[in-house]
């Protein structure tokens, strides 16, 4: 804001002395927009148009007014070119000032308050919460949120992505946690829900229709660009972001979801129902609404990913950026992959041939040693390579040690066997630390590594581990030796006096 005396001086210089806007701005050290605002200030009564000097824009103001009425957001530059094509001889600044003065302002839109009956409607949406590092992968952290319209009870669960698998899994878990199913679910126009839309003609995603048929709810997308229709879930996501997620530390996705579940029970459901004059808590309102929800079906909807899979030359099937092993006999054969949030299974027809814990890393090699045992025996050189891979997987610095030994021309197979034996005796973490120390000293070889491991044991006051070597005879290896009490020997040493010879 500028002082009244400055505003008066600007108007006098412009209207009485006919100074241009730029000259006034330079003289008074003001921005030209400030000068223009002072000239167009509504506090000063406008001059009588009957006596005002006509301008070159005057014949075109009617056209500009009509065009702005039909297209309120049309830019002044476009209007300038339109009147220029119709014979306007003036410049752009005059058109810009006139458009700024007469452009119709936005009108505030009023909305009706949505009141829903108990068990009638829930609103569903995703909330994005940035990225999290999982191993070498940078995964998207998203939160599935479902809010009952009447009680404002919520279910929320974090996922590493917004896939269809996670979307359906969120529905199943929400219905089980709330104890029933609302009659309709209101969505945004997500690709997971709406594949195509032309007005009121909607083509739903077939998986959403499958879930709706299984749980007997009606999917209802809100109108395009009408996010206010699902304002309850939008406000809940903002509430979750500010009250729960802000400045919170967690160790992995499972820990985050455990904290979220406890927060929903102890904080979110203990607040008062917004707009409810009775003062009920959300938990109390949920107990009243739960009998109005549709009952759960006898079995939950299967949400696993099911897709065809086939390996290449090697006995691995790739899924979500990771490789999962299969029996070598099934290489290049068509299989069926079934993946949940926790496991990845491979089926040959109806027979399960492989089952692995699912990895959320990228580029991980998830193996079952039984799948590769027969292949390793069939290929003489493969056993040595598998040993190196196993050593590299256990000890990150083993690759540097093996490379240094290879540059020296040593036999890597013999060294690999010895290093693997040290890993079995001392543990992978101890071996990796010893490898780092020997590499720093420049002492290469398993003997140097074993010496460092023994030194570290002695410094800690621990005895060196003794290797247990058993013959290959299965009768010896399977022998079980019962443990006997030694109390009888202790009694012999207690209190019996020595007898003279």
PATIZA-214068 format. One record per residue: x, y, z of N, C-alpha, C in turn. Coordinates in steps of 0.1 Angstrom, whole numbers, plus 5000, padded with zeros to 4 digits. Example, Ala and Ser with C-alpha at 12.3 -4.5 7.8 and 13.67 -1.06 7.14 Angstrom:
2
513249435078512349555078513249675078 512849785071513749895071512950005079 
END
This chain:
501
500849885000500050005000500950135000 500450234992501250354992500450464999 501150565004500450675011499450755002 498450815008497450895000498151004993 499151074999499751184992500551134979 501151014980501850954969500850924958 499750864962498650824952498150954945 497951064953497451184947498551244937 499851234941500851284932500951204919 500751074920500850994908499651034898 498451044904497351084895497451224889 498051314897498251454891499251454880 500351374882501351374871500851304859 499951204860499551134849498351214842 497351254849496151314843496351464841 497151534849497251674846498451714838 499651644842500851674834501151574823 500251474822500351374811501651304810 502251274822503451184823503051044820 503850974812503550824811503850744824 503350624824503550544836504950514839 505750484829507150454831507950574837 507650694832508350814838507950834852 506750814856506250834869506950734878 507050604874507650504882509050534884 509850584874511250614876511450734885 510550834884510650954892510450924907 509450844910509050814924509650684929 510550614921511150494925510150384929 509150374921508050274923507950174911 507350064914507149964903505950014894 506049984881505050034872503649984875 503649854881502349804885501749884896 502549934905502050014916501450144911 502150204901501650324895500350304888 500250194880498950154874497850134884 498150064895497150044905496650174911 497550264913497150394918496250474908 496550464895495750524885494350464884 494250334887492950264885492250254899 492650324909492150304923490650344923 489750254928488350284928487950384939 488950424948488650524959488350664953 488950684941488750814935487650804924 486750884925485650874915486050894901 485650804892486050814878485550944872 486250984862485851104855484551084847 483851184845482551184837482851144823 482351024819482650974806482051064795 481051134798480451224788481351334784 482351374793483251484789484651424787 484851294789486251234788486651234773 487851254771488351254757488251114751 487751094739487650954734488950904730 489150764732490350704729490250614717 491350574711491350484699490750354702 490750314715490150184719488650184720 488150304721486650324724485750244714 485950244701485150164693485150014695 486249964701486449824703486049764717 485749854726485449814739484149724740 483149744731482049664731482349524727 483249504717483649374713484449304724 485349374731486149314742485149274753 484149354757483249324767482449194764 482049184752481249064748482148944747 483348954743484248844743484648794757 484848884766485148854779483948784786 482748824783481648764789481448624785 481848594772481748454768482948374772 484148434773485348374777486148454788 485748434800486248524811487748514813 488348404809489748374812490648404800 490148464790490948494778491948604781 493148584777494248674781494248794772 494848904778494849034771495649034758 496648944758497448944746496648884734 495748784737494948734726493848834722 493248904732492349014728492949124720 494249154723494849254715495049214701 495449094698495549044684494149044677 493149004685491749004679491349144675 491549244683491049384679492049434669 493249394669494249444659493749394645 493349274645492849224632491549294627 490849364636489649434633489849584631 491149624630491449764627491949844638 492149794650492549874661493949934659 494150064659495450124656496350144668 495950124680496750154692497650034696 498150054708499149954714498549864724 499449774728498949664737498649714751 499349814756499249854770497849904773 497249984763495950034765494849924766 495049814758494149704758494349624772 495549614777495749544789495149614801 495249744801494649824812493149814812 492549814800491149804799490649674803 491349564799490949424802491049404817 492049464823492249444838491049514845 490549624840489449694847488149624845 487849564833486549514831486349364831 487549294833487349144833486549104845 485549014843484648964854485448884863 485348904876486048834887485448694889 486148604895485648474898484548474908 483548404906482448394915482648274925 482448304938482548204948481348104946 481747974947480747864945480347814958 479047794961478547744973478347594971 478547514982478347374982477447324993 476647224990475747165000476547075009 476147065021476746975031476246835028 477246735027476846595024476546525037 475346475038474946405050474646255045 475346165051475146025047474545945059 473745845055473045755065474145655070 473845595082474845495087474945375077 476145345074476445225065476145255051 475845375047475445405033476645425024 477645495029478745535019480045545026 481145515019482545535023483245605011 484345675015485145745005486545685005 487145664993488345594992489345684983 490645684987491645754980493045714984 493945744976495445724979496045854984 496945844993497745954997499245924995 499946024989501346004985502246064996 503245985001504046025012505546015008 505846044996507246054992507845914988 509145904990509945784986510645724998 510845594998511645525008512645435001 513745415008514845335002514645185008 514545094999514444955002515644884995 516744855002517944804996518444894986 518544854973518944944962517845004955 516544974959515445034952514845154960 514345244952513645364957512245344954 511445314964510045274963509145394967 507945404960506945504964506145464976 506145544986505345524998503945584997 502945504996501545544995500745495006 499645565009498745525020497345505014 496745385015495345365012494545405023 493545495020492645545031491145525027 490345465036488945445035488245515047 487245595044486645675055485145645054 484445605065483045595065482345735066 481445755057480845895057480045935069 479445845076478645875087479445895100 480145795104480945795116482245855115 482845875103484145915101485245825106 484845695108485845595111486645565099 487945545101488845535090489645405091 490145355079491145255078492245305069 493445285074494645335066495745235066 496445215055497545115055498545165044 499845165048500845205038501245085029 501545125017501945025007503145084999 503944994993505045044985504645054970 503745144968503245164954501745174954 501145194943499745214941499245114930 499744994931499244894921497844844924 497344774914495944714916495944614927 497044544928497144444939496944514953 497744624955497644694967496344764969 495744814959494444874960493344784964 493244664959492244564963492644504977 493844494980494244444993493844545004 493944675001493444775010491944765013 491144735002489744725004489444605013 490044485011489844365018490144395033 491344455036491744475049490844575056 490344685049489544785055488144725059 487544645050486244585053486344495066 487444415067487644325078487944405091 488644515090488944595102487744675107 486844725098485644795101484444705105 484644575101483544485105482344475096 482544525083481444525074481744605061 480744615052480944675039479944785038 480344905034479345015031478644985018 477445035016476645005004477245074991 477945174992478545244981479945294985 480845294975482145354977482345464967 482745584972482945694963484445714960 484845714947486245724943486445854935 487745884934488145984924488245904911 488545974900488545904887489945834885 490245744894491545664893491545574882 492745544876492845444866492545304871 492745294884492445164891490945134891 490145244889488645224890488045254877 488345364870487745404858488745394847 488445304837489245284825488945394815 487645424814487245514803485945584808 485745714804484545784808484145884798 482845894794482345994786481046034792 481146144800479946194807479546094818 478346054818477845954827478145804823 478645784811478945654806480345614811 480445514820481745484826482045334824 483245314820483745174819484745144830 484245064840484945034852486044934849 487044934858488144834857487444694861 487744584854487144464857487444404871 488644434876488944394890488144464900 487844594898486944664907485544604907 485044574895483744514893483744374900 484844304899484844174906484744194922 485444294927485444324941484044374945 483344454937482044504940481044384940 481144284931480344174931480544084942 481744074947482143984958481644044971 481744174973481344234986480044314985 479344314973478044374971477944524974 479044594971478944744971478844804957 478444924956478344994944479445094942 480345084932481345184930480745304923 481145424929480645554924481745654922 482245674910483245784908482645914909 483346014915482746144916482946214902 482246324901482346404888483746454885 484146464872485546514869485746654875 486946674880487346804886486446844897 485846744904484946774916485446694928 486746734932487246664944486546694956 485746804957485046844969483946734972 483546654962482546554965483046444974 484446424975484946334984485846404994 485346514999486146605009486446535022 485646435026485946365039487246295038 487446215028488646145027489846235024 489646345017490746435014491146505028 490246545036490546605049491246495058 490746375057491346265065492846245061 493146245049494546225044495346345049 494846465049495546585054495746565069 494746525076494846495091495846395094 495846285086496846175088498246235085 498446315075499746365071500246455082 499446545088499846645098499946585112 499046495116498946445129499746325131 499946235121500646115123501946115116 502046145103503246115096504346215098 503946345101504946445102505946415113 507246425110508346415120508346275126 507846175120507746035126508945955120 509545875128510645785124510045645125 510545555116510145425115511145335109 511145205112512145105107511345005098 511245045086510544955077509044975076 508444915066507044925063506144865074 506544745079505744685089505744765102 506844825106506844905118505945035116 506045095104505145205101503745175102 503345065097501845025097501444985112 502344925120502044905134501745035141 502645135139502445265145501145325140 500845315127499645375122498345305128 498345175129497245115135496945155150 498045175157497945215171497445365171 497845445162497445585162495945595158 495545515149494045515145493245485157 493645375165492845335176492845435188 494045495190494245575202494045725200 494145765188494045915185492945945176 492945885163491945925153490545885157 490345765163489045725166488545765180 489445845187489045895200488646045199 488746105187488346245186486846245184 486346365185484846385183484546385169 483346335166482846325152482646465147 483346505136483146645131481746675128 481246795133479846835130478746765137 479146685147478146605154477846675167 476646725169476246805181476246715194 476046585193475946495204477246475212 478346515205479646495212480246355212 479646265203480146125203481646125197 482346025202483645995196483445915183 484445915175484445835162484245685166 484945635176484745495180483345465184 482745555192481345525196480345535184 480645625174479845635162479945505154 481245455153481445335145480645215151 480645205164479845095170478445105167 477845225166476445245162476245215147 477245245139477145235125477345085120 478145015127478644885123477444785120 476344785128475244695124474544725111 474744855106474144895094475044865082 476244815084477044775073476644645067 476944615055476644485049477644385055 477144265057477944155063479044115053 480144065059481344025051480943885045 481543855033481343725027482043615035 481843495032482443385039483943375036 484443425025485843415021486243555016 487443605019487843735014488243714999 488143834992488543834978490043804976 490343714967491843694964492343814957 493443864962494143984957495543964951 495943834951497243804946497443844931 498643874927498943894913499043754907 498343734896498443604889498743634874 499843584869500243614855501143494850 501143474837502043374831503543414833 504343314834505843344835506643234828 507743274824508643174817510143224819 511043134821512443164823513143164810 514343214810515243204799516143084799 517443104796518442994797518742954811 518643054820518943024834517743004842 517742924853516542884860516042994869 515643104864515143214871513943274864 513043324872511843404866511843534872 511743644864511843774868510443834872 510343894883509143964887509444084895 508844194891509044324899510544364901 511344334890512744374891513644284898 513144164903513944064910513843934903 514843844905514843714899514643604910 513743514907513343404916513643274910 514343184917514843054912513642954910 513842864900512942754898513742634896 513142514896513942394893514442394879 515742354878516342364865515642284854 514842184857514142104847513042184841 512642294847511442374842511942494834 513242504830513642614822512942624809 512542744805511742774792510342704792 509942654802508542604802507542704808 506342714802505342814807504942774821 504942874830504542854844503542964848 502942954860502043054865502643114877 502843254877503343324889502243374897 502243354910501243404920502043474931 501743614931502543694941501543764950 501943764963501243844973502243944978 501844014989502744114995503844045002 503743915005504743855013505543745005 504843674996505443554989505343564974 506143494967506143474953506143324950 505043264944504943124942504943104927 505542994922505542944908504742814908 503842804898503042684897503242624883 503342494882503342424870501942354869 501042414862499642364863499042394876 498642294884498142314897499242274908 500442234903501442194912502442304915 502642334928503542434932504942384931 505842454923507242414921508242494928 507842614932508742704939507942804948 508542834959507942934968509043014975 508943154974509943234979509343354987 510143404996509743535003509843644992 508943734992508943834982509943944986 510743984976511744094978511244224972 511344334980510944464975512144544970 513344474970514544534964514444544949 515544584943515644584928516944514925 516844414915518044344911518444234921 517544194930517944094940517743954933 518643854938518543724934518043634945 516843584944516143514955516243364950 516943284958517243144954516843044964 516542924959516342804968517542714963 518342674973519542594970519142464963 518042404967517642284961517342294946 516942404941516642424927517942414919 519042454924520342464916521242354919 520942264929521942164933522142064921 521042014915521241924904522041984892 521742114890522442184878523842194881 524242224894525642244898526342114897 525742004900526441874899526641834884 525641874876525841834861526841914854 527242034859528242114853529342134862 530542074859531642064868532142214871 532142304862532642434864531642514872 530442474872529342554879529542554894 530042444900530242444914531242554919 532242564911533242674915532642814914 531942834903531342964902530242994912 529442884916528442904926529142934940 530242874942530942904955531343054955 531843104944532243254943531043344945 529943304939528743384941528243384955 528343264961527943254975528843334984 530143334982531043414990530743564988 530543604975530243744973528943784980 527943704980526643734986526843755001 527743665007527843675022528743795026 529843815018530843915022531044015011 530644135012530744235001532144254997 533144245006534544275002535244144996 534544034995535143914989535443934975 534644014968534844034954536144114951 536544204960537744274959538944184962 538844094971539844004975540043904963 539043854958539143754946539743824934 539343944932539944014920541444034922 541844074934543244084937544043954935 543443844940544043714938544143674924 543143704916543143674902544143754894 544343884898545443964892546843904895 546943844906548243784910548443644903 547343594897547443464890547243344899 546543354910546343244919545143164914 545043044920543842954917542743004926 541643054920540543114927539743004934 539642884928538842784933539242734947 540542714948541142674961540942784972 541142914968540943024978539543034981 538643014972537143024975536742924985 537142804983536842694993537342735007 538542775008539142815021538342925028 538043035020537343145025535943105029 535243025022533942975026534042895039 535042815041535242745053535442845065 536242945063536343055073535043115077 534243145066532843205069532043105077 532142975075531342885083531842885097 533142895099533742885113533543015121 533743135115533743255122532543345119 531743315109530643395106530943495095 529943535087530143615075530643755079 530043815090530343955094531843955098 532243865106533643855111534643845099 534243755089535143735077535143865069 534143935068534144055059535044165066 534944175079535844265086537244225085 537544095086538944055084539444075070 538544055060538944085046539344235044 538544325050538844465049540244495055 540544435066541844455073542944405065 542844285059543944225051544144305038 543044345032543144425020543844555022 543544615034544244745038545744725040 546144605046547544575048548244525035 547444485025548044425013548444285015 548044215025548344075028547143995022 547443935010546343865003546443715005 545243655006545243505008544443465020 543843345020543143295031543943275044 545243245043546043235055546143365062 546343475055546343605062545043635068 543943605061542643625067542343545079 542843415079542643335091543443385103 544743445100545543495110544843615117 544243705109543543825114542343785122 541643675118540443635125540943575139 542043505139542443455152542943565161 543643665156544043785164542743855170 541743875162540543945167539843855178 539943725177539343645187540143655200 541443655199542243665211542143805218 541943915210541744045215540444055223 539443975219538243975226538143875237 539243805239539343705250538443575247 538243545234537443435230538343325225 538043195227538843095221538543075206 539443035199539143015184538142905182 537342915173536342805170536942685165 536542565170537142445165536242385155 536742355143535942295132535542145136 534342115133533741985136533841905123 534741805123534941725111534341585113 533441545106532841415107532941335095 533141205096533241125083531941125076 531941085063530741085055529840975058 530240885067529340765070528040825077 526840795071525640855076525340795090 525840675093525540625107526240705118 527440775114528140855123527440995124 527041045112526541185112525141185118 524341085118523041075123523041025138 524140995143524240945157523841055167 523041025176522641125187523241075200 524041155206524741115219523941185230 523341105239522541175250523441235260 522941345266523741425276523541365290 524641325297524641265310524941365320 524341355332524641435343526041415349 526741515352528141505358528141525373 526941535379526841555394527641455402 527641325397528341225405529741245406 530341305395531841335395532041455404 531141555404531341665413531341625428 530441525431530341475445531641405449 532241345440533541275444534641375448 534541495442535541595445535241685457 534041665462533641755473533841685486 534541735495534541695509535241565512 535741485503536341355507537841385509 538341355522539741385525540641295518 541841355515542841265509543341165519 543541045514544040935522545540925520 546140895532547640885531548040765523 549040765516549440645508550040545518 
END
